[in-house]
Amino acid sequence: MDKVFARFLEKFGGPVDRQEVPASSIERYRGKLPSQLLEYWTEHGWCGYGDGIFWIVNPQEYEGVVASWLEGTKFEKRDNYHLIARGAFGDLYLWGEKTGFSLKITSVFSRCVIHDFEITTEEMNRELQGFLLSRNVDSNDLEDLFKPARRQLGTLRHDEMYGFVPALMLGGSASLDHIEKLKAVEHLILLSQLAELQPYSF
């Protein structure tokens, strides 16, 4: 295991609900995603970390999610994006084939953070390692609700997330009483249809 992934594991803790990555998926994304990420997939699989607060995922399962969020936005033409990771409450980490980790969507609020630059193929692996090292547990939490939700509802599976019912954008409350364990793909597509994606205004 390389030092970067060892540091990531130190911060987050061991894997949850690991899925082995088939060779066909490695080939599908060769040349589209960093070779370092494909190596991590081979060694560690797709799985959750930090008791399921952060997930490295199969981008193919989320193609419909990415298409639904980016449809009609400037991002649709800017790059080809693949969802490489997500948080327990629906933070979406998108990797652009030309721009690397350049788009993060906070799905519960329909907000995004954009990093506006292009990087070379040679820089992709370093960019990916920087992405992993800069993740932290707390930024994937929401109102400190992850631990109470996990106690109440149980640990997430690889295809699940914690969602608010009703959704926050429909006036729902960000409280434990309104959290349910939901199928991630279906719920993320639903959230994409509630409000136009807007950049955060810092």
C-alpha positions, 0 to 999 in steps of 0.5 A: 500500500502506498503512503498516500492511501495509508494516510487516507486510511489513518484518517478515515479508518478501514473499509465497509461493504467492499465490492471487488472491481472487475477487470472490465471496469479497469479497462473501461476507465483506462485513459479517462481516470488517473491510473493511480485511482485504477490501481487503488480500485484493484487493491482496495475495491469500491467501498466505504470508509469512516464507517460509511461516511465516505465512499469510493464508488463505481462511476458506471453506477452513477452515470445517470446521476451525473447526467441528471445533475449536469443536464442543461448546465455549462458543465455538460460541455466543459468536460466529461465527468465521472463520479469517483466518490460520494459522502453519506449525505450525498456530497458528490465528487466528480472527476473531469477527464481534462480538469481532474477533481474540478466539481463537487456537488452538495446534492441536499442544497443543489450547490456546487464548488468549481475548480476552474483549471485544466491539468495534464495527464502527467499531473492526474495522479498527483491531483488524485493523491491530493484529492484523497489527502484533503478529504476529511471526515467532518466535511462529509457529515451534516449537522453532526448527524452521521453518528446518530443516524448510523446508531438509529438506522444502521451502517450504510451499504454501498448503494445506500445514503442517508437522506432527509424526508421530505428533502431539505429543498422542499422545506424538510428539517435537517434533524434525525427524525427526518433521516431515512436510509435510501437507495443512493442513485434514485434519491440523488436523481430525485434531488437533481430535479428539485432545484437548479444547480448553483455555485456556492457564493462565498 
